[in-house]
């Protein structure tokens, strides 16, 4: 015969516990505007430009950094930006970027991030010849940021940051 079902003699019965009144939880920071700082500043810069162009907004502000400033200069040379200006508000520097207009409409910009924090992509100067086309490729070299054509002219290789094109 089988034994009757139930709890083993080794397991004690635990009564359900009622919730007790306790102190209210402190400030969680939910009302804060920025809880987590964006660690990938390159992607942050690129996606802000793309989102601004798709939303049809001509002006946008990005946090100032040497990288963002060099990237803005390259985009201005290539015709993606009309002008860039440095503004200081409340002790913090910002880059104010103005996207180019074509027939009274903001030109749409497509961005593809090549080198990512989890997977870096490098190219020698000889490999940059294959990166031609309608996309502008931005390369980070020991001398600074260049588009692929300028890096090839100076015989510099480096990390391929992104590709940018007008749609």
FENSUL-V197097 format. One record per pair of residues at least 4 apart in sequence whose ideal C-beta (glycine too) atoms are under 6 Angstrom apart, sorted by the first residue. I is the first residue (numbers start at 1). J is the second residue. D is the distance in Angstrom with one decimal. If there is no record, write none. Layout:
# FENSUL-V197097
<<I,J,D> <I,J,D>>
This chain:
# FENSUL-V197097
<<7,11,4.8> <38,44,4.6> <40,117,5.8> <43,47,5.9> <43,113,5.7> <45,62,5.6> <45,68,5.2> <46,111,4.6> <46,162,5.9> <47,51,5.9> <48,60,5.9> <48,62,5.6> <49,109,6.0> <50,109,5.6> <50,111,4.7> <52,57,4.8> <52,60,4.3> <53,99,5.6> <53,106,5.6> <53,108,5.2> <53,109,4.2> <56,106,5.2> <58,98,5.7> <58,99,5.2> <58,106,5.6> <59,98,5.4> <60,97,5.4> <61,94,4.7> <61,96,5.2> <62,68,5.6> <62,95,5.1> <64,93,3.6> <64,94,5.8> <64,95,5.3> <68,95,5.7> <70,144,5.9> <70,145,4.2> <72,84,4.4> <72,95,5.7> <72,97,5.9> <74,145,5.9> <74,147,5.9> <75,80,4.1> <75,81,4.7> <76,81,4.4> <76,84,5.7> <78,136,5.2> <81,97,5.4> <82,98,4.4> <82,100,5.1> <83,98,5.0> <84,95,5.9> <84,97,5.4> <85,96,4.9> <87,94,5.1> <87,96,5.3> <88,93,5.3> <99,106,5.2> <100,107,5.3> <101,106,6.0> <102,107,4.8> <107,166,5.2> <108,167,4.2> <110,165,5.0> <110,167,5.2> <111,164,5.4> <112,163,4.6> <113,162,5.1> <114,121,5.2> <114,160,4.6> <114,162,5.7> <115,120,5.0> <115,121,4.4> <115,159,5.1> <115,160,5.5> <115,161,5.7> <121,160,4.9> <122,159,5.5> <123,127,4.1> <123,128,5.7> <123,157,5.6> <123,160,5.5> <124,157,4.2> <125,155,4.8> <125,156,5.8> <125,157,4.5> <128,148,4.8> <128,151,5.8> <128,152,4.5> <131,137,4.6> <131,148,4.6> <134,165,5.6> <135,163,4.2> <135,165,4.6> <136,147,5.5> <136,164,4.9> <137,148,3.9> <137,163,5.2> <138,161,4.5> <138,162,5.3> <139,146,5.6> <139,148,5.6> <139,151,4.6> <139,158,4.9> <139,160,5.7> <140,145,5.6> <140,158,5.0> <140,159,4.5> <140,161,5.4> <141,146,5.9> <141,151,5.6> <141,156,4.1> <141,158,3.8> <146,150,4.1> <146,151,4.3> <151,156,4.6>>
